[in-house]
Amino acid sequence: MGHGTYEHIAVSESGFIATIEVRRGPNNFIDTDMVAEIADALDEYDRTPAVRAIVLCAEGKHFCAGADFGSRGPDGVMRTAKRGRHLYKEAQRLWKSGKPIVAAVHGAAVGAGVGLAVMADFRVTCPEARFSVNFTRLGYHPGFGLTATLPRLIGMQQASLLMYTGRRISGEEALKIGLADYCVPFDQVRAKATELATEIAQSGPQAIVATRETLRRGLADAVASATEREYEEQNWLRDTEDFREGIKAMAERRLPDFKAR
């Protein structure tokens, strides 16, 4: 394993379980380089027969607080990015991996952070967690493949509700609507995720990969076309007065005053 090669994540293996920990606390803001590293690690584990299931977790206060709009260039690529590809090009790689992933979601999963959580096969969360698909509250279009993945997970109606309102929901409510599979006490989130990954790893590894491929058939392609569309819409919305107001309102923790221009 190229353990020393990662800057934004840490990887480890124990028995049949690999753990990928995002190390950009406290907020674990998403960016191109971080997503590319997660995709690289997943590729590596696809080539590692000893690994049968993967836990995706994060250090710090939040699972992933989405994109840090303060440090992005006008094209949406982080100014500090080492990889020149757009975030969504790297994100599309996540859905091409073959092994089951359990996300341990503590704290906040916001915007693209929800996208990252939803990319996994299962989600373990806690009552304190907060999920928010907050793009429209910024005067922006949802991204990170969520327009394809969220309706598939929780149904079109619930997905529309979360996307139109941008409302924050707790871990309990996430469990109720199927956005999470388990809601356990805060300090047990990672242990429960590992327990579920271990239970999955007790099934036949070739059978699991084959079953997963059948169940997720077409998903990677759906995400690829969704992200193309999302990017087109984000592209023009990024230049609107409303988007600037949305970002400002978020920073000032107030309701935005949108003008539809």
N, C-alpha and C positions, 0 to 999 in steps of 0.2 A: 504493500500500500504506500502511495506517495503521501504519507501523513504530513510531511513538512512543507508540502507544496501549497497549502491553502492559507489564505490571508484572512478570509471573512468567515470561515467555518472551521469546525474541528470534527474529525471523524474518529470513531473507535469501534471495535468489534468485541463482542462477548458471546461465546457459543455461536448460535446461528443468527444472532441479531447484530445488525450494524446500527450505530447511532450517528446521525448528522446533526450537529449543534450549530446553529447560527450564532456567531460571536460578534455582534455589533450592538451590544447593549448600551444603554438601557432600552432603546426603542427598536433596535434591529431594523432600521429603515432599509427598504429594498432598493437594490440598484443592479445594474447590468453585471458587474463583476461578481457580486454575491450570488446572483441567480446562476451565472455561468459556472461558479464553483460547485453549487448544489448539483447542477446537471452533470458536471464532470465526475463528481462522487457517485452519482447514480449510475453513470456509464461504467465506472470502475467496478461497482458492485454487481452489475449485470455480468461482468466477466469473472466474478468470484463465486464459484459454486458453494463455498462454505457459508456464504451469506444468503439467508432465505427470506428475511423480512427486515424492514428498515424503520427506525423511529426517527422522525424529524422533529427537533425541538429547538429551543432558543434560550440563550442566557438572558439575564437582566429582568427588567420589570415587565416587558411586553413581548408577546410572541413575534409580532411584526406590525409596526405602526404605519405600514404602507410606504409611499414614496415621500422623500424629503424634498418638497417642491422648492425649498430655498436654495438647493445646491445643484439644480438642473440647468442645462443649457436650453436654448429655445426649441431644440428639436426633441427634448425629452430625455436626452442622454445625459447622464451625470457628467459634469465637467471634469471630474477626477477619473472617469472610467479608463481603464487600461485597454479594454476591448472595445473596438469601434462599433460593434454591431448594436442595433437597437435592443433595448430591454426585452421586447416581445419576441425577437428572434431567438434570444437565449431562453426565454420562458417556454417557447414552443418545444424545446428539447426535453423539458421535464416530463411531458406526456409520452415521450417515446421510450421511457425506461420500462423495464419488464417486471420488477419485483414489487410486492405489496409494501405500502408505506402507511405508517400510523403517525399522525401529527399530534403532538402534545401541545395543546393551545392554552397557555396561561395568559393573564393580563389581556392586553388589547390585540385584536386582529382587525386592522383597519384597511379599507381600500384593497390595494394589491396584496396586503397581508391576508385578507380573506381569500383572495385568489390562490395564494400559496397554500393555505390550509385546505382548501377545497381540491387542490391538485392531488392531495393524498387520498388513499382509499378509505381511511377512517380518521375520525377526530375524537380525541379525549380532551375534555375541558373541565372547568371548575366554575362554581357560582360567580366568582369575582371576575371572570373573563368578560370582555366586551367585544362584540362583533359589530362592525359597522361598514356597510358598503356605501361609503359617504361621497362618492364622486359627484352626484348631482347637486349635493349641498355646496360643492365648490364651483358649480356652474360648469361641470366637466362631464365627460362620457365615461361610463364604467369601462374598465380595462382588465388586463391580465387574464383574458379568456373567460372572465366571469359571465359574460352574456351567453356563453355556451355551457359552462360547467354548473353554474348555480341553478338554473331551471332544471337541469338533468338531476341534480341532487335533491332539491326541495320542492320542485314543481314550479311551473310558470307563475302561478298566482303569488306564492310567497316570495319568489325571487323578484317579481315586479314590485311588490310592496316594499321590500328592503331597498331596492334600487331607486324607486321614485321618492321615498321619504328620506333615505340616508340615515334612518334611525339606528340608535345603538340598542343591541339586545344582549341580555345576560347569558351566561353559560346555561342556565336552566331553560331559558326560552329557546336557545339554540338546540338543546336536546329535544325539546317539545316539537320543533318544526323539522327535525331531521338534519339540521346543519351540523350537529354533533351526535356521536354515538354513545358516549358516556359522559356523565358530569359527576366528578368526584371531588373530595376536598382538595384545596389548593396544593398542599404538600404531597399529594398522591398522584398528581397528573402524570408525571413522567413514569412512575412505577406502573401505573395502570396501562399506559401506552406500551411499555415494555412487556407487560403481562399478555396483552392482546397480541403483540407481535410474536411472542413466544408460542402462544396457542396456534397462531397461523402457521408458524414454522414447524409445527408437529404434523401438519398435513404433508402429503407428497410434494416435494419442491417442484418437480416438473409439471405435476398436475396443477399446482397453484398458478404457475406462470402461464400455462395453457388456458386455464379457466379465466384468469384475469384478462388475458388477451382477447378471449371471446367476449367477455362482459364489457370491456372497454373498446371493442372494435369500432373504428371510425372516430373515436374521441379525439385522438391527436390531430386528425384532419379537421374535425369540427373546430377545435381550439385554434388551429392555424388560420382558418378562414375567419373565425370570430375576431382574432387579434388584428388581422388586416383591416377589417371593418372598424373595429374600435379605434385603431390608430388613425384612420382617415377622419373619423368624427372628432377625435381628440385634437387633431391637427388644426382644424379651423376654430374649435372652441377655445384652444389655448391662446388665441389672439383676441378674444373678446374682452370687453370691459367687465362683463359678469364674472369671468374666470379670475381676473385680477382682484375683484371685490370678494369673491369666494375665498381666495387664499388669505386675503387681508382679514376677513371676518373670522376665519379659523384661527389665525394667529392672535386675534384680539378676543377670542372666545365669545363671539356675539352672533346673532342671526344676521345673515347677509342681506343687503338691500339691493336686490337684483333689478336691472332695468331692461332686460331682454335685448341687450346690444353688446 
